[in-house]
Amino acid sequence: MPMASASPMIVVTGLGATTPLGGDVESTWRAVLAGQSGVNALDNSWAEDYGVVANFAATLKVSADAVLSPQEQRRSDPSAQYALIAARQAWADAGAPATRPERLAVVMATGIGGLHTMLGAWDTVRERGARRLLPLTVPMLMPNSPAAAVAIDLSARGGAHAPVSACASGAEAVVTGARLIELGLADVVVAGGAEAAIHPLTLGAFARMRALSTRSDSPQTASRPYCVTRDGFVMGEGAGALVLESAAHAEARGAAAKAVLAGVGSSSDAYDVAPPDPTGQGQLRAMRAALAAAGPAVAANLAHVNAHATATPAGDVVEAKAIVAALAEVLGTAAAARSVPVSATKSMTGHLLGAAGAVESILAILALRDRLAPPTINIQELDPQVPCQVVRDRPRPLPPAGPLAALNNAFGFGGHNMALVFATPS
């Protein structure tokens, strides 16, 4: 799915986020560079009441009720609330572009959607009857609720889209936003992902499929990508948003580009609803397409990879081998590919599911900005099957001068594979 050669250059002009590490982009980034964990034990009785074996998660550092009005909270699911917070930040960071509403679009993804609204509404029906349901229950629980909330808030009339592709959703939103600009359907797009799915149902279900870490004795070290003792991911919540526009549009309004979205690629495994294809061919094809779309000059400057790396026993190794194979094709040798710093930031944020691809795109852009590859924490012993140059414990400097590029991967249950290449602006 490479970008057309005649397509306009797409740049990122605004960033916004609310995560388990911070209530905005910069506080999140500082915590990432410091190697902090956003994971904690949950203060509830779920373990006793429901038999939840992993009663810990990466919850928001700054709660939505500290940012939004009571009315905004009453009228929207937490997933939409998080999307609003991130989108407003990104919009302000971009300088609130004076764009006609008909030329402004929103692409806000989610992996699961309005889970809290749906399950809360069912509790109401069982306990108090259907007549006690909130009138806005359906609009709040729909997966397009975050996209609708942001579109209404920004008066965006150029389209409101809600990709749902599991843990690849946030990255797919960025790709979809770029497509809208390429096709001439929008001048500015607010793209990202939001997720609010920390609930005994999801914790229990992910644990049952052996995808979730159950290391309740040490929550902050439970997310350990690439470690020989990894036992699954840690659930997180939050949102990330990016403002996209063509380079020409940004230049015309005097906006500085934070990064160039140089290339994107997608594929599907068509293998299984949960585990990835063990050959990694689908992931490799997505990375190969993104790097090809970026072009040889950009690919030659690839200096960092923000890996999907969720800390599942099978997934980490499959991706790591695919990364080396993809980079070897553009850098010339496997040795050169193995020397590129690879970060697994889910070790700190937890897995934000449908928001992960957007938040990690932001982290990849900040790595280019500050020329620092963020660390991967909690690796006690690196799995010998991992061929990558994993950045451990502390940030690693990237080349201090010249153009740089970074690859961000996002893969989802069902075999959804997305890869994005960002580059420093000229």
C-alpha positions in Angstrom: 0.0 0.0 0.0 2.7 2.5 -1.0 1.9 6.2 -1.5 1.6 7.3 -5.0 4.7 8.9 -6.5 2.7 12.1 -7.4 1.2 12.4 -3.9 1.8 15.5 -1.9 4.3 15.3 1.0 2.4 14.7 4.2 3.7 16.4 7.3 2.8 16.2 11.0 2.2 19.7 12.5 0.5 18.9 15.9 0.7 16.2 18.6 -1.5 15.4 21.5 -1.7 12.5 24.0 -3.0 11.3 27.4 -1.3 8.2 28.6 -0.4 6.2 31.7 2.8 8.2 31.9 1.5 11.7 31.5 -1.5 13.9 30.7 0.2 15.4 27.6 2.9 14.7 25.1 5.9 16.3 26.8 5.2 14.8 30.2 4.7 11.4 28.6 8.0 11.7 26.7 9.9 12.8 29.8 8.7 9.7 31.6 9.6 7.5 28.7 13.1 8.8 28.6 13.4 8.3 32.3 12.4 4.7 31.9 9.3 5.0 34.2 6.6 2.4 34.3 2.9 3.5 34.1 1.7 0.1 35.4 0.2 -0.3 38.9 -2.0 -2.7 40.9 -5.7 -1.8 40.5 -7.5 -0.5 43.6 -10.6 -2.7 43.4 -12.0 -6.1 44.4 -12.0 -7.6 40.9 -9.6 -10.4 41.9 -11.9 -11.5 44.7 -15.2 -10.8 43.1 -14.6 -12.2 39.6 -11.4 -14.3 39.8 -9.3 -11.9 37.8 -5.8 -13.2 37.9 -4.1 -10.1 36.5 -5.5 -7.2 38.6 -3.1 -4.6 37.4 -2.9 -2.3 34.4 -1.5 1.0 33.0 -4.2 3.5 33.8 -4.2 7.2 32.9 -1.7 9.3 34.7 -4.2 12.3 34.6 -7.8 11.3 34.8 -10.3 12.6 32.4 -12.4 14.3 35.1 -9.4 16.5 35.8 -9.5 17.8 32.3 -13.1 17.6 30.9 -16.3 19.2 32.2 -18.9 17.1 34.0 -21.2 17.5 31.0 -18.6 16.2 28.6 -18.0 13.2 30.8 -21.7 12.4 31.1 -22.3 12.5 27.4 -19.4 10.4 26.3 -17.7 7.0 26.9 -14.2 7.2 28.4 -12.8 6.3 25.0 -14.3 9.4 23.5 -13.2 11.5 26.5 -9.6 10.4 26.0 -9.9 11.1 22.2 -11.1 14.6 23.0 -8.2 15.4 25.3 -5.6 14.2 22.8 -7.2 15.9 19.8 -7.6 19.2 21.6 -3.9 19.1 22.5 -2.9 18.3 19.0 -5.1 21.0 17.5 -3.6 23.6 19.8 -0.1 22.3 19.1 -0.7 22.7 15.4 -1.8 26.3 15.9 -5.5 25.7 15.4 -5.3 25.8 11.6 -7.8 28.2 10.1 -9.3 25.6 7.7 -12.7 25.5 6.2 -14.8 22.9 8.1 -15.5 21.1 4.9 -11.8 20.6 4.3 -11.1 19.3 7.9 -11.5 15.6 8.6 -11.1 13.4 11.6 -9.9 9.8 11.7 -10.1 8.5 15.3 -9.7 4.8 15.7 -10.4 2.3 18.5 -9.8 -1.3 19.0 -12.7 -2.2 21.3 -14.8 1.0 21.6 -17.3 2.0 24.2 -16.9 -1.0 26.5 -17.6 0.7 29.8 -20.8 2.2 28.4 -22.0 -1.1 26.9 -21.4 -3.2 30.0 -22.6 -0.5 32.3 -25.8 -0.3 30.3 -26.3 -4.0 30.5 -25.9 -3.8 34.3 -28.6 -1.2 34.4 -31.0 -3.3 32.3 -30.5 -6.3 34.6 -30.7 -4.5 37.8 -33.1 -1.6 37.2 -34.8 -2.2 33.9 -34.5 -0.9 30.3 -36.4 2.3 31.2 -33.5 3.5 33.3 -31.0 3.4 30.4 -29.4 6.7 29.4 -30.8 8.2 26.2 -27.3 8.5 24.7 -26.3 4.9 25.4 -26.1 3.9 21.8 -24.1 6.9 20.6 -21.8 6.5 23.5 -21.0 2.8 23.0 -20.5 2.9 19.2 -16.9 2.4 18.0 -17.2 5.6 16.1 -17.9 7.6 19.3 -14.4 9.0 19.6 -14.3 10.1 16.0 -17.7 11.7 16.3 -16.8 13.5 19.5 -13.7 15.0 18.0 -15.4 15.9 14.7 -18.2 17.7 16.6 -15.7 19.4 18.9 -13.5 20.7 16.0 -16.5 21.4 13.6 -14.8 19.0 11.2 -17.2 18.4 8.2 -14.8 16.8 5.8 -15.5 13.3 7.1 -15.3 11.4 10.4 -13.8 8.0 10.1 -13.2 5.2 12.7 -10.9 2.4 11.6 -11.2 -0.7 13.8 -8.3 -3.1 13.3 -7.5 -4.2 16.8 -4.1 -3.1 18.0 -3.2 -1.7 14.6 -6.2 0.7 14.7 -4.3 3.9 15.8 -1.7 3.4 13.1 -4.3 2.7 10.5 -6.0 6.0 11.4 -2.8 7.9 10.6 -2.6 6.1 7.2 -6.2 6.8 6.5 -5.7 10.5 7.3 -2.8 10.7 4.9 -4.9 9.0 2.2 -7.6 11.6 2.6 -5.1 14.4 2.0 -3.5 12.5 -1.0 -6.9 12.1 -2.6 -7.7 15.8 -2.3 -10.6 15.1 0.1 -9.2 17.1 3.0 -6.6 19.8 3.7 -6.1 19.0 7.4 -6.8 15.7 9.2 -6.8 15.0 12.9 -5.8 11.3 13.2 -5.2 9.0 16.1 -6.6 6.4 18.4 -8.2 6.0 21.8 -8.9 3.2 24.1 -10.6 2.8 27.5 -11.0 -1.0 28.1 -9.6 -1.8 31.5 -12.4 -3.9 32.9 -12.6 -7.3 34.6 -14.1 -8.7 31.4 -11.2 -7.8 29.2 -8.6 -8.6 31.8 -10.1 -12.0 32.3 -10.6 -12.7 28.6 -7.1 -11.7 27.6 -5.7 -13.8 30.5 -7.8 -16.8 29.3 -6.2 -16.6 25.9 -2.7 -16.4 27.5 -2.0 -13.1 25.9 -1.9 -11.1 29.1 0.8 -11.1 31.7 -0.4 -12.5 35.1 2.6 -11.3 37.0 0.5 -9.7 39.8 3.4 -10.0 42.3 5.3 -7.3 40.4 3.1 -5.1 38.2 5.7 -2.5 37.3 8.0 -5.1 35.9 5.3 -7.3 34.3 5.6 -5.8 30.8 9.0 -7.1 29.7 9.3 -7.2 25.9 12.2 -9.4 24.5 13.0 -10.8 28.0 13.3 -14.6 28.3 10.7 -14.4 31.2 8.0 -12.4 29.3 4.6 -13.9 29.8 2.2 -11.5 27.9 1.3 -7.8 27.6 -0.1 -5.4 30.2 -3.3 -3.6 29.4 -3.1 0.2 29.1 -5.5 3.0 28.2 -5.2 6.4 26.7 -5.2 8.3 23.4 -2.9 9.9 20.9 -3.7 12.3 18.1 -1.6 13.8 15.2 -2.5 16.7 12.9 -1.7 15.9 9.3 -1.6 18.2 6.3 0.3 18.5 3.1 3.7 20.2 3.3 2.4 22.9 0.9 -0.6 23.6 3.1 1.5 23.8 6.2 4.0 26.1 4.6 1.2 28.4 3.3 -0.1 29.0 6.8 3.4 29.3 8.3 3.2 26.1 10.3 6.4 24.2 11.1 6.5 20.5 10.4 7.4 18.2 13.3 8.0 15.3 11.0 7.3 14.0 7.5 5.1 10.9 7.1 7.4 9.5 4.5 5.9 6.1 3.8 3.2 3.7 5.0 2.6 0.0 4.4 -0.1 -2.5 5.3 -0.8 -6.1 5.0 -2.8 -8.9 6.5 -1.6 -12.3 7.6 -4.8 -14.3 6.7 -3.4 -16.8 9.2 -5.3 -16.7 12.6 -7.6 -14.5 14.6 -5.0 -14.2 17.4 -1.3 -15.2 17.0 0.7 -13.8 14.1 1.9 -15.8 11.2 5.0 -17.4 12.7 6.9 -16.8 9.4 6.5 -13.0 9.9 5.8 -12.6 6.2 2.8 -10.3 6.6 4.7 -8.0 9.0 7.7 -8.1 6.6 5.5 -7.1 3.7 4.1 -4.1 5.6 7.5 -2.9 6.6 8.9 -3.5 3.1 6.0 -1.4 1.6 6.5 1.5 4.0 10.2 1.6 3.3 9.7 1.4 -0.4 7.2 4.2 -0.3 9.6 6.3 1.7 12.2 5.9 -1.0 15.8 4.8 -0.9 17.2 8.2 0.3 14.9 8.2 3.4 15.3 4.4 4.1 19.1 4.8 4.0 18.7 7.2 7.0 16.7 4.8 9.1 18.1 5.2 12.6 15.4 3.9 14.9 12.5 1.4 15.2 9.7 1.7 17.6 8.6 -1.9 17.6 5.1 -3.3 18.3 6.8 -5.7 20.8 4.0 -6.4 23.3 5.9 -9.0 25.4 4.0 -12.0 24.2 6.2 -15.1 24.0 5.7 -15.7 20.3 5.0 -12.2 18.9 8.2 -10.5 20.0 10.6 -12.9 18.2 8.5 -13.0 15.0 8.5 -9.2 14.7 12.2 -8.9 15.6 13.2 -11.2 12.8 11.0 -9.5 10.4 12.5 -6.1 11.3 16.0 -7.3 10.6 14.9 -8.8 7.3 13.2 -5.6 6.2 16.0 -3.3 7.2 18.6 -5.6 5.6 16.9 -5.1 2.3 17.3 -1.3 2.4 20.6 -1.0 4.4 22.4 -3.7 2.4 23.4 -6.2 5.0 22.0 -8.1 8.0 24.8 -6.6 10.2 23.7 -3.1 9.3 20.1 -4.0 10.0 21.0 -5.5 13.4 22.7 -2.3 14.4 19.6 -0.1 14.2 18.3 0.7 17.7 15.0 -0.8 18.5 12.7 0.3 21.3 9.7 -1.4 22.9 7.9 1.4 24.7 5.0 -0.8 25.8 7.3 -1.8 28.6 6.5 1.5 30.1 3.1 2.5 28.8 1.5 -0.9 28.7 -0.4 -1.9 25.6 -2.9 0.9 24.7 -4.6 -1.4 22.2 -6.4 0.8 19.6 -4.4 3.8 20.8 -1.0 2.2 20.7 -0.2 2.9 17.0 -1.0 6.6 17.4 0.8 7.1 20.7 3.9 5.2 19.5 3.9 7.2 16.3 4.2 10.3 18.5 7.1 8.6 20.4 8.8 7.8 17.1 8.5 11.4 16.0 9.9 12.7 19.4 12.8 10.3 19.1 13.7 12.0 15.8 13.2 15.4 17.2 15.5 14.9 20.2 17.7 12.3 18.5 17.2 9.8 21.3 16.0 6.3 21.1 13.8 5.6 24.1 14.7 2.7 26.4 13.0 -0.7 26.8 12.7 -1.5 30.5 12.3 -4.7 32.5 14.6 -6.9 30.4 16.3 -9.2 32.9 17.8 -11.4 30.2 17.5 -10.7 26.5 15.9 -13.6 24.6 18.8 -15.0 22.4 16.3 -15.5 19.6 15.9 -11.7 19.3 18.4 -10.5 16.6 17.7 -6.7 17.0 19.9 -4.1 18.8 17.4 -3.5 21.6 17.8 -0.3 23.5 17.8 -1.2 27.2 17.2 0.7 30.4 18.3 4.2 29.2 17.9 6.3 26.1 20.5 5.8 23.3 21.7 8.9 21.3 20.9 8.8 17.6 23.2 10.5 15.0 23.6 14.2 16.1 23.3 15.7 12.7 21.8 15.1 9.3 18.5 13.6 8.2 17.0 10.7 10.2 14.1 8.3 9.8 12.2 6.1 12.1 10.0 3.1 11.6 6.9 2.5 13.7 5.1 -0.9 13.7 1.6 -1.7 14.8 0.1 -5.2 14.5 -3.3 -6.4 15.6 -5.3 -9.6 16.3 -6.7 -10.9 13.1 -3.4 -10.4 11.3 -3.6 -6.6 10.7 -0.2 -5.2 10.0 0.7 -1.5 9.7 4.1 0.1 9.3 4.8 3.8 9.2 8.1 5.6 8.3 8.6 9.1 9.7 11.5 11.4 8.8 13.0 14.6 10.1 11.7 17.6 8.2 14.1 19.3 5.8 
